């Protein structure tokens, strides 16, 4: 997955300083079979908010990304907010099809 991901290097460094999470590890969420994808509109474009629990980080994490050509452009990678964790938990219990 890493080869298919792209990002702005300044944004990656700022994200790393702010959240302690490196964009290069966003595959932890994006490759999860228990990933919840929510379309969101930001900066005048449609993006995807992906939420998943990561065993590597022992936390529920969120990645905001957009598909650009054949690459996944990472916008943000951070711990999920309390509301996002609540939505994710509900989805896991009630709607997730893990077959």
C-alpha positions in Angstrom: 0.0 0.0 0.0 2.8 2.4 0.8 3.8 2.8 -2.8 0.2 3.7 -3.7 0.1 6.5 -1.1 1.2 10.1 -1.6 1.2 13.2 0.6 2.6 16.6 1.0 5.9 16.3 3.0 5.4 19.5 5.0 1.9 18.3 6.0 3.3 14.9 7.0 5.9 16.5 9.3 3.3 18.8 10.8 1.0 15.9 11.3 3.8 13.9 12.9 4.6 16.7 15.3 0.9 17.3 16.2 -0.4 13.7 16.4 2.7 11.6 16.6 1.5 9.6 13.6 3.4 9.3 10.4 1.5 9.3 7.1 3.6 6.3 6.0 1.7 4.2 8.6 -1.8 5.2 7.4 -2.0 1.7 5.8 -2.8 0.4 9.3 -6.2 1.9 8.8 -6.5 1.8 5.0 -5.7 -2.0 4.8 -8.0 -3.0 7.7 -10.8 -5.4 6.9 -12.7 -3.6 9.7 -12.5 -0.1 8.1 -15.4 2.2 8.1 -15.4 4.7 5.3 -17.4 7.9 5.5 -17.6 10.4 2.6 -16.9 14.0 3.8 -16.6 17.3 2.0 -13.5 19.4 2.8 -11.6 22.1 1.0 -14.2 22.1 -1.8 -13.7 18.4 -2.6 -15.1 15.1 -1.6 -12.8 13.1 0.6 -13.0 9.9 2.6 -12.7 9.6 6.4 -11.6 6.0 7.2 -11.8 4.8 10.8 -10.4 1.5 12.1 -8.9 0.1 15.3 -5.1 -0.6 15.0 -3.6 -3.4 17.0 -0.1 -1.9 16.2 -1.0 1.4 17.8 -3.6 0.0 20.2 -6.0 2.8 19.3 -8.9 3.7 17.0 -7.4 5.9 14.3 -8.7 8.1 11.5 -7.3 8.8 8.1 -8.7 11.5 5.8 -7.7 10.8 2.2 -8.7 11.3 -1.4 -8.2 9.2 -4.5 -6.1 11.0 -7.1 -5.4 9.0 -10.3 -4.0 5.7 -9.1 -2.7 7.1 -5.7 -4.3 7.6 -2.4 -3.4 11.1 -1.2 -3.2 11.3 2.6 -4.6 14.5 4.1 -4.6 13.7 7.8 -3.8 10.7 10.1 -4.8 11.0 13.7 -6.4 9.4 16.7 -10.2 9.2 16.2 -12.3 11.7 18.1 -14.7 10.6 20.8 -17.6 11.0 18.3 -15.8 9.0 15.6 -15.0 6.2 18.1 -18.7 6.1 19.1 -19.8 5.9 15.4 -17.2 3.3 14.7 -18.2 1.2 17.8 -21.9 1.4 16.7 -21.0 0.4 13.1 -18.9 -2.6 14.4 -21.7 -3.9 16.6 -24.6 -3.3 14.2 -23.6 -2.9 10.6 -20.2 -4.4 10.0 -20.3 -7.4 7.7 -17.1 -9.3 8.7 -17.7 -12.3 6.4 
